[in-house]
């Protein structure tokens, strides 16, 4: 969800996707505090998945266009983009935690 909305609407799409992911995680988890924790973990893992896809994608593009050396430079560029994605995933985790709290409250 986060990846699709982030692709369509960069910036705000990541926050909305994280909020929706946390909301669904909160609905599934239920219970006091479990929804917030599930939402937070959904936000963090969403950022990690985006980072992994960025690394793999840039390695593939670099390897296809520049051979082995292009794959190495693509991997380094993907690592840089992945680190930035993980740092920015903190904001998605906050939005997911809020969504998890709301989803948790609706299960009561």
Backbone as XML, in Angstrom:
<?xml version="1.0"?>
<chain id="A" units="angstrom">
  <residue number="1" name="UNK">
    <atom name="N" x="0.825" y="-1.184" z="0.000"/>
    <atom name="CA" x="0.000" y="0.000" z="0.000"/>
    <atom name="C" x="0.871" y="1.250" z="0.000"/>
  </residue>
  <residue number="2" name="UNK">
    <atom name="N" x="1.862" y="1.273" z="0.870"/>
    <atom name="CA" x="2.739" y="2.437" z="0.969"/>
    <atom name="C" x="3.512" y="2.651" z="-0.322"/>
  </residue>
  <residue number="3" name="UNK">
    <atom name="N" x="3.974" y="1.563" z="-0.919"/>
    <atom name="CA" x="4.764" y="1.660" z="-2.143"/>
    <atom name="C" x="3.938" y="2.206" z="-3.290"/>
  </residue>
  <residue number="4" name="UNK">
    <atom name="N" x="2.710" y="1.732" z="-3.445"/>
    <atom name="CA" x="1.855" y="2.192" z="-4.546"/>
    <atom name="C" x="1.479" y="3.659" z="-4.359"/>
  </residue>
  <residue number="5" name="UNK">
    <atom name="N" x="1.033" y="4.028" z="-3.170"/>
    <atom name="CA" x="0.657" y="5.422" z="-2.933"/>
    <atom name="C" x="1.869" y="6.352" z="-2.980"/>
  </residue>
  <residue number="6" name="UNK">
    <atom name="N" x="3.021" y="5.867" z="-2.523"/>
    <atom name="CA" x="4.233" y="6.672" z="-2.596"/>
    <atom name="C" x="4.688" y="6.888" z="-4.025"/>
  </residue>
  <residue number="7" name="UNK">
    <atom name="N" x="4.437" y="5.908" z="-4.878"/>
    <atom name="CA" x="4.786" y="6.044" z="-6.295"/>
    <atom name="C" x="3.847" y="7.033" z="-6.987"/>
  </residue>
  <residue number="8" name="UNK">
    <atom name="N" x="2.569" y="6.945" z="-6.661"/>
    <atom name="CA" x="1.589" y="7.827" z="-7.295"/>
    <atom name="C" x="1.662" y="9.254" z="-6.756"/>
  </residue>
  <residue number="9" name="UNK">
    <atom name="N" x="1.820" y="9.392" z="-5.453"/>
    <atom name="CA" x="1.842" y="10.708" z="-4.809"/>
    <atom name="C" x="3.069" y="10.794" z="-3.902"/>
  </residue>
  <residue number="10" name="UNK">
    <atom name="N" x="4.236" y="11.147" z="-4.443"/>
    <atom name="CA" x="5.456" y="11.164" z="-3.610"/>
    <atom name="C" x="5.306" y="12.097" z="-2.405"/>
  </residue>
  <residue number="11" name="UNK">
    <atom name="N" x="5.830" y="11.661" z="-1.293"/>
    <atom name="CA" x="5.778" y="12.460" z="-0.061"/>
    <atom name="C" x="4.525" y="12.167" z="0.734"/>
  </residue>
  <residue number="12" name="UNK">
    <atom name="N" x="3.431" y="12.771" z="0.347"/>
    <atom name="CA" x="2.179" y="12.601" z="1.089"/>
    <atom name="C" x="1.632" y="11.181" z="0.927"/>
  </residue>
  <residue number="13" name="UNK">
    <atom name="N" x="1.909" y="10.553" z="-0.200"/>
    <atom name="CA" x="1.455" y="9.179" z="-0.420"/>
    <atom name="C" x="2.093" y="8.198" z="0.539"/>
  </residue>
  <residue number="14" name="UNK">
    <atom name="N" x="3.355" y="8.435" z="0.902"/>
    <atom name="CA" x="4.008" y="7.569" z="1.872"/>
    <atom name="C" x="3.355" y="7.686" z="3.243"/>
  </residue>
  <residue number="15" name="UNK">
    <atom name="N" x="2.996" y="8.902" z="3.617"/>
    <atom name="CA" x="2.346" y="9.089" z="4.915"/>
    <atom name="C" x="0.944" y="8.487" z="4.937"/>
  </residue>
  <residue number="16" name="UNK">
    <atom name="N" x="0.198" y="8.690" z="3.846"/>
    <atom name="CA" x="-1.154" y="8.123" z="3.781"/>
    <atom name="C" x="-1.092" y="6.602" z="3.745"/>
  </residue>
  <residue number="17" name="UNK">
    <atom name="N" x="-0.136" y="6.057" z="2.961"/>
    <atom name="CA" x="0.024" y="4.604" z="2.909"/>
    <atom name="C" x="0.404" y="4.023" z="4.252"/>
  </residue>
  <residue number="18" name="UNK">
    <atom name="N" x="1.290" y="4.709" z="4.965"/>
    <atom name="CA" x="1.655" y="4.259" z="6.302"/>
    <atom name="C" x="0.497" y="4.332" z="7.268"/>
  </residue>
  <residue number="19" name="UNK">
    <atom name="N" x="-0.302" y="5.393" z="7.153"/>
    <atom name="CA" x="-1.476" y="5.535" z="8.010"/>
    <atom name="C" x="-2.464" y="4.399" z="7.759"/>
  </residue>
  <residue number="20" name="UNK">
    <atom name="N" x="-2.723" y="4.105" z="6.490"/>
    <atom name="CA" x="-3.665" y="3.029" z="6.159"/>
    <atom name="C" x="-3.117" y="1.676" z="6.605"/>
  </residue>
  <residue number="21" name="UNK">
    <atom name="N" x="-1.812" y="1.454" z="6.384"/>
    <atom name="CA" x="-1.205" y="0.202" z="6.827"/>
    <atom name="C" x="-1.269" y="0.036" z="8.335"/>
  </residue>
  <residue number="22" name="UNK">
    <atom name="N" x="-0.991" y="1.112" z="9.063"/>
    <atom name="CA" x="-1.088" y="1.055" z="10.517"/>
    <atom name="C" x="-2.517" y="0.864" z="10.995"/>
  </residue>
  <residue number="23" name="UNK">
    <atom name="N" x="-3.464" y="1.484" z="10.277"/>
    <atom name="CA" x="-4.876" y="1.335" z="10.624"/>
    <atom name="C" x="-5.315" y="-0.123" z="10.504"/>
  </residue>
  <residue number="24" name="UNK">
    <atom name="N" x="-4.941" y="-0.757" z="9.399"/>
    <atom name="CA" x="-5.297" y="-2.164" z="9.190"/>
    <atom name="C" x="-4.595" y="-3.050" z="10.211"/>
  </residue>
  <residue number="25" name="UNK">
    <atom name="N" x="-3.312" y="-2.755" z="10.497"/>
    <atom name="CA" x="-2.593" y="-3.534" z="11.507"/>
    <atom name="C" x="-3.233" y="-3.378" z="12.878"/>
  </residue>
  <residue number="26" name="UNK">
    <atom name="N" x="-3.707" y="-2.173" z="13.191"/>
    <atom name="CA" x="-4.387" y="-1.946" z="14.463"/>
    <atom name="C" x="-5.709" y="-2.679" z="14.549"/>
  </residue>
  <residue number="27" name="UNK">
    <atom name="N" x="-6.435" y="-2.741" z="13.424"/>
    <atom name="CA" x="-7.694" y="-3.492" z="13.410"/>
    <atom name="C" x="-7.452" y="-4.983" z="13.634"/>
  </residue>
  <residue number="28" name="UNK">
    <atom name="N" x="-6.405" y="-5.500" z="13.015"/>
    <atom name="CA" x="-6.119" y="-6.925" z="13.135"/>
    <atom name="C" x="-5.592" y="-7.263" z="14.526"/>
  </residue>
  <residue number="29" name="UNK">
    <atom name="N" x="-4.693" y="-6.418" z="15.065"/>
    <atom name="CA" x="-4.056" y="-6.721" z="16.351"/>
    <atom name="C" x="-5.039" y="-6.621" z="17.499"/>
  </residue>
  <residue number="30" name="UNK">
    <atom name="N" x="-5.785" y="-5.519" z="17.579"/>
    <atom name="CA" x="-6.732" y="-5.325" z="18.676"/>
    <atom name="C" x="-6.025" y="-5.280" z="20.029"/>
  </residue>
  <residue number="31" name="UNK">
    <atom name="N" x="-6.701" y="-4.813" z="21.025"/>
    <atom name="CA" x="-6.123" y="-4.781" z="22.362"/>
    <atom name="C" x="-5.364" y="-3.489" z="22.632"/>
  </residue>
  <residue number="32" name="UNK">
    <atom name="N" x="-5.192" y="-3.196" z="23.909"/>
    <atom name="CA" x="-4.562" y="-1.957" z="24.332"/>
    <atom name="C" x="-3.067" y="-1.993" z="24.038"/>
  </residue>
  <residue number="33" name="UNK">
    <atom name="N" x="-2.604" y="-1.082" z="23.236"/>
    <atom name="CA" x="-1.181" y="-0.987" z="22.927"/>
    <atom name="C" x="-0.721" y="-1.852" z="21.771"/>
  </residue>
  <residue number="34" name="UNK">
    <atom name="N" x="-1.441" y="-2.928" z="21.508"/>
    <atom name="CA" x="-1.043" y="-3.824" z="20.425"/>
    <atom name="C" x="-1.217" y="-3.166" z="19.062"/>
  </residue>
  <residue number="35" name="UNK">
    <atom name="N" x="-2.251" y="-2.368" z="18.915"/>
    <atom name="CA" x="-2.491" y="-1.685" z="17.649"/>
    <atom name="C" x="-1.419" y="-0.659" z="17.340"/>
  </residue>
  <residue number="36" name="UNK">
    <atom name="N" x="-1.000" y="0.071" z="18.369"/>
    <atom name="CA" x="0.062" y="1.062" z="18.169"/>
    <atom name="C" x="1.379" y="0.379" z="17.824"/>
  </residue>
  <residue number="37" name="UNK">
    <atom name="N" x="1.692" y="-0.709" z="18.502"/>
    <atom name="CA" x="2.915" y="-1.447" z="18.209"/>
    <atom name="C" x="2.864" y="-2.056" z="16.816"/>
  </residue>
  <residue number="38" name="UNK">
    <atom name="N" x="1.721" y="-2.626" z="16.451"/>
    <atom name="CA" x="1.580" y="-3.200" z="15.118"/>
    <atom name="C" x="1.692" y="-2.130" z="14.043"/>
  </residue>
  <residue number="39" name="UNK">
    <atom name="N" x="1.122" y="-0.967" z="14.288"/>
    <atom name="CA" x="1.228" y="0.137" z="13.339"/>
    <atom name="C" x="2.656" y="0.629" z="13.198"/>
  </residue>
  <residue number="40" name="UNK">
    <atom name="N" x="3.367" y="0.731" z="14.318"/>
    <atom name="CA" x="4.761" y="1.174" z="14.281"/>
    <atom name="C" x="5.614" y="0.183" z="13.500"/>
  </residue>
  <residue number="41" name="UNK">
    <atom name="N" x="5.431" y="-1.098" z="13.775"/>
    <atom name="CA" x="6.200" y="-2.116" z="13.058"/>
    <atom name="C" x="5.843" y="-2.145" z="11.576"/>
  </residue>
  <residue number="42" name="UNK">
    <atom name="N" x="4.578" y="-1.900" z="11.250"/>
    <atom name="CA" x="4.178" y="-1.835" z="9.842"/>
    <atom name="C" x="4.879" y="-0.677" z="9.136"/>
  </residue>
  <residue number="43" name="UNK">
    <atom name="N" x="5.008" y="0.445" z="9.808"/>
    <atom name="CA" x="5.699" y="1.595" z="9.219"/>
    <atom name="C" x="7.187" y="1.346" z="9.016"/>
  </residue>
  <residue number="44" name="UNK">
    <atom name="N" x="7.830" y="0.752" z="10.005"/>
    <atom name="CA" x="9.262" y="0.462" z="9.903"/>
    <atom name="C" x="9.522" y="-0.560" z="8.804"/>
  </residue>
  <residue number="45" name="UNK">
    <atom name="N" x="8.744" y="-1.649" z="8.785"/>
    <atom name="CA" x="8.965" y="-2.668" z="7.768"/>
    <atom name="C" x="8.612" y="-2.166" z="6.379"/>
  </residue>
  <residue number="46" name="UNK">
    <atom name="N" x="7.667" y="-1.239" z="6.282"/>
    <atom name="CA" x="7.364" y="-0.621" z="4.991"/>
    <atom name="C" x="8.561" y="0.135" z="4.443"/>
  </residue>
  <residue number="47" name="UNK">
    <atom name="N" x="9.247" y="0.868" z="5.307"/>
    <atom name="CA" x="10.460" y="1.581" z="4.896"/>
    <atom name="C" x="11.576" y="0.636" z="4.507"/>
  </residue>
  <residue number="48" name="UNK">
    <atom name="N" x="11.713" y="-0.465" z="5.226"/>
    <atom name="CA" x="12.755" y="-1.441" z="4.905"/>
    <atom name="C" x="12.471" y="-2.101" z="3.556"/>
  </residue>
  <residue number="49" name="UNK">
    <atom name="N" x="11.211" y="-2.407" z="3.276"/>
    <atom name="CA" x="10.854" y="-3.009" z="1.995"/>
    <atom name="C" x="11.139" y="-2.043" z="0.851"/>
  </residue>
  <residue number="50" name="UNK">
    <atom name="N" x="10.822" y="-0.768" z="1.038"/>
    <atom name="CA" x="11.118" y="0.229" z="0.002"/>
    <atom name="C" x="12.621" y="0.330" z="-0.219"/>
  </residue>
  <residue number="51" name="UNK">
    <atom name="N" x="13.412" y="0.280" z="0.852"/>
    <atom name="CA" x="14.868" y="0.346" z="0.719"/>
    <atom name="C" x="15.410" y="-0.859" z="-0.046"/>
  </residue>
  <residue number="52" name="UNK">
    <atom name="N" x="14.912" y="-2.051" z="0.261"/>
    <atom name="CA" x="15.370" y="-3.258" z="-0.438"/>
    <atom name="C" x="15.008" y="-3.190" z="-1.919"/>
  </residue>
  <residue number="53" name="UNK">
    <atom name="N" x="13.797" y="-2.755" z="-2.222"/>
    <atom name="CA" x="13.398" y="-2.642" z="-3.630"/>
    <atom name="C" x="14.224" y="-1.600" z="-4.373"/>
  </residue>
  <residue number="54" name="UNK">
    <atom name="N" x="14.609" y="-0.520" z="-3.700"/>
    <atom name="CA" x="15.449" y="0.497" z="-4.331"/>
    <atom name="C" x="16.832" y="-0.066" z="-4.638"/>
  </residue>
  <residue number="55" name="UNK">
    <atom name="N" x="17.403" y="-0.805" z="-3.708"/>
    <atom name="CA" x="18.733" y="-1.385" z="-3.922"/>
    <atom name="C" x="18.700" y="-2.393" z="-5.063"/>
  </residue>
  <residue number="56" name="UNK">
    <atom name="N" x="17.751" y="-3.310" z="-5.033"/>
    <atom name="CA" x="17.660" y="-4.339" z="-6.074"/>
    <atom name="C" x="17.381" y="-3.714" z="-7.438"/>
  </residue>
  <residue number="57" name="UNK">
    <atom name="N" x="16.506" y="-2.732" z="-7.474"/>
    <atom name="CA" x="16.179" y="-2.077" z="-8.738"/>
    <atom name="C" x="17.361" y="-1.347" z="-9.344"/>
  </residue>
  <residue number="58" name="UNK">
    <atom name="N" x="18.106" y="-0.620" z="-8.536"/>
    <atom name="CA" x="19.246" y="0.126" z="-9.066"/>
    <atom name="C" x="20.402" y="-0.798" z="-9.441"/>
  </residue>
  <residue number="59" name="UNK">
    <atom name="N" x="20.571" y="-1.917" z="-8.745"/>
    <atom name="CA" x="21.580" y="-2.898" z="-9.151"/>
    <atom name="C" x="21.206" y="-3.494" z="-10.500"/>
  </residue>
  <residue number="60" name="UNK">
    <atom name="N" x="19.932" y="-3.813" z="-10.685"/>
    <atom name="CA" x="19.481" y="-4.397" z="-11.952"/>
    <atom name="C" x="19.646" y="-3.415" z="-13.108"/>
  </residue>
  <residue number="61" name="UNK">
    <atom name="N" x="19.269" y="-2.169" z="-12.895"/>
    <atom name="CA" x="19.401" y="-1.164" z="-13.957"/>
    <atom name="C" x="20.871" y="-0.897" z="-14.263"/>
  </residue>
  <residue number="62" name="UNK">
    <atom name="N" x="21.682" y="-0.767" z="-13.220"/>
    <atom name="CA" x="23.111" y="-0.541" z="-13.425"/>
    <atom name="C" x="23.779" y="-1.701" z="-14.117"/>
  </residue>
  <residue number="63" name="UNK">
    <atom name="N" x="23.414" y="-2.913" z="-13.730"/>
    <atom name="CA" x="23.986" y="-4.101" z="-14.363"/>
    <atom name="C" x="23.561" y="-4.255" z="-15.809"/>
  </residue>
  <residue number="64" name="UNK">
    <atom name="N" x="22.320" y="-3.909" z="-16.108"/>
    <atom name="CA" x="21.825" y="-4.034" z="-17.485"/>
    <atom name="C" x="22.440" y="-2.988" z="-18.398"/>
  </residue>
  <residue number="65" name="UNK">
    <atom name="N" x="22.717" y="-1.810" z="-17.884"/>
    <atom name="CA" x="23.242" y="-0.750" z="-18.745"/>
    <atom name="C" x="24.763" y="-0.662" z="-18.740"/>
  </residue>
  <residue number="66" name="UNK">
    <atom name="N" x="25.412" y="-1.058" z="-17.649"/>
    <atom name="CA" x="26.855" y="-0.863" z="-17.570"/>
    <atom name="C" x="27.647" y="-2.102" z="-17.229"/>
  </residue>
  <residue number="67" name="UNK">
    <atom name="N" x="27.036" y="-3.258" z="-17.265"/>
    <atom name="CA" x="27.757" y="-4.481" z="-16.949"/>
    <atom name="C" x="28.049" y="-4.615" z="-15.467"/>
  </residue>
  <residue number="68" name="UNK">
    <atom name="N" x="29.173" y="-5.268" z="-15.163"/>
    <atom name="CA" x="29.516" y="-5.534" z="-13.766"/>
    <atom name="C" x="29.801" y="-4.241" z="-13.015"/>
  </residue>
  <residue number="69" name="UNK">
    <atom name="N" x="30.563" y="-3.347" z="-13.631"/>
    <atom name="CA" x="30.878" y="-2.079" z="-12.971"/>
    <atom name="C" x="29.618" y="-1.238" z="-12.766"/>
  </residue>
  <residue number="70" name="UNK">
    <atom name="N" x="28.706" y="-1.278" z="-13.732"/>
    <atom name="CA" x="27.433" y="-0.576" z="-13.581"/>
    <atom name="C" x="26.605" y="-1.154" z="-12.450"/>
  </residue>
  <residue number="71" name="UNK">
    <atom name="N" x="26.660" y="-2.481" z="-12.287"/>
    <atom name="CA" x="25.957" y="-3.112" z="-11.175"/>
    <atom name="C" x="26.518" y="-2.701" z="-9.831"/>
  </residue>
  <residue number="72" name="UNK">
    <atom name="N" x="27.855" y="-2.564" z="-9.768"/>
    <atom name="CA" x="28.485" y="-2.130" z="-8.512"/>
    <atom name="C" x="28.084" y="-0.696" z="-8.188"/>
  </residue>
  <residue number="73" name="UNK">
    <atom name="N" x="28.177" y="0.181" z="-9.194"/>
    <atom name="CA" x="27.781" y="1.574" z="-8.943"/>
    <atom name="C" x="26.280" y="1.697" z="-8.692"/>
  </residue>
  <residue number="74" name="UNK">
    <atom name="N" x="25.487" y="0.872" z="-9.367"/>
    <atom name="CA" x="24.056" y="0.856" z="-9.090"/>
    <atom name="C" x="23.763" y="0.399" z="-7.676"/>
  </residue>
  <residue number="75" name="UNK">
    <atom name="N" x="24.544" y="-0.579" z="-7.187"/>
    <atom name="CA" x="24.389" y="-1.042" z="-5.812"/>
    <atom name="C" x="24.731" y="0.031" z="-4.805"/>
  </residue>
  <residue number="76" name="UNK">
    <atom name="N" x="25.796" y="0.785" z="-5.091"/>
    <atom name="CA" x="26.158" y="1.884" z="-4.184"/>
    <atom name="C" x="25.094" y="2.974" z="-4.185"/>
  </residue>
  <residue number="77" name="UNK">
    <atom name="N" x="24.589" y="3.304" z="-5.377"/>
    <atom name="CA" x="23.513" y="4.300" z="-5.449"/>
    <atom name="C" x="22.259" y="3.786" z="-4.743"/>
  </residue>
  <residue number="78" name="UNK">
    <atom name="N" x="21.953" y="2.496" z="-4.922"/>
    <atom name="CA" x="20.802" y="1.908" z="-4.253"/>
    <atom name="C" x="20.962" y="1.889" z="-2.750"/>
  </residue>
  <residue number="79" name="UNK">
    <atom name="N" x="22.190" y="1.653" z="-2.288"/>
    <atom name="CA" x="22.446" y="1.690" z="-0.851"/>
    <atom name="C" x="22.214" y="3.083" z="-0.291"/>
  </residue>
  <residue number="80" name="UNK">
    <atom name="N" x="22.665" y="4.102" z="-1.001"/>
    <atom name="CA" x="22.465" y="5.485" z="-0.579"/>
    <atom name="C" x="20.970" y="5.829" z="-0.534"/>
  </residue>
  <residue number="81" name="UNK">
    <atom name="N" x="20.246" y="5.452" z="-1.590"/>
    <atom name="CA" x="18.798" y="5.708" z="-1.632"/>
    <atom name="C" x="18.091" y="4.915" z="-0.533"/>
  </residue>
  <residue number="82" name="UNK">
    <atom name="N" x="18.543" y="3.682" z="-0.298"/>
    <atom name="CA" x="17.939" y="2.863" z="0.752"/>
    <atom name="C" x="18.134" y="3.432" z="2.139"/>
  </residue>
  <residue number="83" name="UNK">
    <atom name="N" x="19.320" y="3.989" z="2.407"/>
    <atom name="CA" x="19.569" y="4.610" z="3.715"/>
    <atom name="C" x="18.665" y="5.820" z="3.906"/>
  </residue>
  <residue number="84" name="UNK">
    <atom name="N" x="18.525" y="6.615" z="2.864"/>
    <atom name="CA" x="17.620" y="7.768" z="2.947"/>
    <atom name="C" x="16.182" y="7.312" z="3.165"/>
  </residue>
  <residue number="85" name="UNK">
    <atom name="N" x="15.782" y="6.228" z="2.479"/>
    <atom name="CA" x="14.420" y="5.714" z="2.638"/>
    <atom name="C" x="14.176" y="5.222" z="4.060"/>
  </residue>
  <residue number="86" name="UNK">
    <atom name="N" x="15.159" y="4.583" z="4.660"/>
    <atom name="CA" x="14.990" y="4.094" z="6.032"/>
    <atom name="C" x="14.918" y="5.266" z="7.010"/>
  </residue>
  <residue number="87" name="UNK">
    <atom name="N" x="15.726" y="6.304" z="6.780"/>
    <atom name="CA" x="15.664" y="7.489" z="7.651"/>
    <atom name="C" x="14.295" y="8.153" z="7.545"/>
  </residue>
  <residue number="88" name="UNK">
    <atom name="N" x="13.782" y="8.271" z="6.322"/>
    <atom name="CA" x="12.472" y="8.898" z="6.146"/>
    <atom name="C" x="11.322" y="7.986" z="6.572"/>
  </residue>
  <residue number="89" name="UNK">
    <atom name="N" x="11.607" y="6.691" z="6.770"/>
    <atom name="CA" x="10.569" y="5.768" z="7.224"/>
    <atom name="C" x="10.120" y="6.088" z="8.648"/>
  </residue>
  <residue number="90" name="UNK">
    <atom name="N" x="10.909" y="6.869" z="9.360"/>
    <atom name="CA" x="10.510" y="7.268" z="10.719"/>
    <atom name="C" x="9.197" y="8.041" z="10.669"/>
  </residue>
  <residue number="91" name="UNK">
    <atom name="N" x="9.046" y="8.921" z="9.666"/>
    <atom name="CA" x="7.791" y="9.674" z="9.542"/>
    <atom name="C" x="6.632" y="8.738" z="9.192"/>
  </residue>
  <residue number="92" name="UNK">
    <atom name="N" x="6.904" y="7.760" z="8.334"/>
    <atom name="CA" x="5.877" y="6.768" z="8.015"/>
    <atom name="C" x="5.511" y="5.930" z="9.215"/>
  </residue>
  <residue number="93" name="UNK">
    <atom name="N" x="6.499" y="5.649" z="10.063"/>
    <atom name="CA" x="6.225" y="4.873" z="11.278"/>
    <atom name="C" x="5.360" y="5.662" z="12.242"/>
  </residue>
  <residue number="94" name="UNK">
    <atom name="N" x="5.579" y="6.973" z="12.318"/>
    <atom name="CA" x="4.734" y="7.807" z="13.184"/>
    <atom name="C" x="3.303" y="7.815" z="12.670"/>
  </residue>
  <residue number="95" name="UNK">
    <atom name="N" x="3.141" y="7.975" z="11.344"/>
    <atom name="CA" x="1.795" y="7.948" z="10.760"/>
    <atom name="C" x="1.150" y="6.580" z="10.954"/>
  </residue>
  <residue number="96" name="UNK">
    <atom name="N" x="1.946" y="5.507" z="10.833"/>
    <atom name="CA" x="1.413" y="4.167" z="11.040"/>
    <atom name="C" x="1.009" y="3.930" z="12.489"/>
  </residue>
  <residue number="97" name="UNK">
    <atom name="N" x="1.761" y="4.496" z="13.411"/>
    <atom name="CA" x="1.421" y="4.357" z="14.824"/>
    <atom name="C" x="0.094" y="5.047" z="15.121"/>
  </residue>
  <residue number="98" name="UNK">
    <atom name="N" x="-0.099" y="6.230" z="14.546"/>
    <atom name="CA" x="-1.376" y="6.934" z="14.730"/>
    <atom name="C" x="-2.512" y="6.119" z="14.121"/>
  </residue>
  <residue number="99" name="UNK">
    <atom name="N" x="-2.282" y="5.577" z="12.919"/>
    <atom name="CA" x="-3.298" y="4.725" z="12.299"/>
    <atom name="C" x="-3.575" y="3.482" z="13.121"/>
  </residue>
  <residue number="100" name="UNK">
    <atom name="N" x="-2.520" y="2.912" z="13.717"/>
    <atom name="CA" x="-2.703" y="1.743" z="14.579"/>
    <atom name="C" x="-3.507" y="2.055" z="15.815"/>
  </residue>
  <residue number="101" name="UNK">
    <atom name="N" x="-3.286" y="3.235" z="16.387"/>
    <atom name="CA" x="-4.075" y="3.643" z="17.556"/>
    <atom name="C" x="-5.553" y="3.801" z="17.197"/>
  </residue>
  <residue number="102" name="UNK">
    <atom name="N" x="-5.807" y="4.405" z="16.042"/>
    <atom name="CA" x="-7.198" y="4.595" z="15.622"/>
    <atom name="C" x="-7.845" y="3.245" z="15.318"/>
  </residue>
  <residue number="103" name="UNK">
    <atom name="N" x="-7.113" y="2.375" z="14.621"/>
    <atom name="CA" x="-7.642" y="1.035" z="14.352"/>
    <atom name="C" x="-7.890" y="0.243" z="15.620"/>
  </residue>
  <residue number="104" name="UNK">
    <atom name="N" x="-7.011" y="0.433" z="16.600"/>
    <atom name="CA" x="-7.185" y="-0.234" z="17.889"/>
    <atom name="C" x="-8.436" y="0.271" z="18.604"/>
  </residue>
  <residue number="105" name="UNK">
    <atom name="N" x="-8.680" y="1.572" z="18.535"/>
    <atom name="CA" x="-9.850" y="2.139" z="19.205"/>
    <atom name="C" x="-11.155" y="1.661" z="18.557"/>
  </residue>
  <residue number="106" name="UNK">
    <atom name="N" x="-11.116" y="1.425" z="17.236"/>
    <atom name="CA" x="-12.337" y="0.978" z="16.569"/>
    <atom name="C" x="-12.683" y="-0.466" z="16.868"/>
  </residue>
  <residue number="107" name="UNK">
    <atom name="N" x="-11.723" y="-1.253" z="17.356"/>
    <atom name="CA" x="-12.033" y="-2.650" z="17.690"/>
    <atom name="C" x="-12.700" y="-2.765" z="19.035"/>
  </residue>
  <residue number="108" name="UNK">
    <atom name="N" x="-12.705" y="-1.716" z="19.819"/>
    <atom name="CA" x="-13.312" y="-1.779" z="21.149"/>
    <atom name="C" x="-14.788" y="-1.598" z="21.069"/>
  </residue>
</chain>
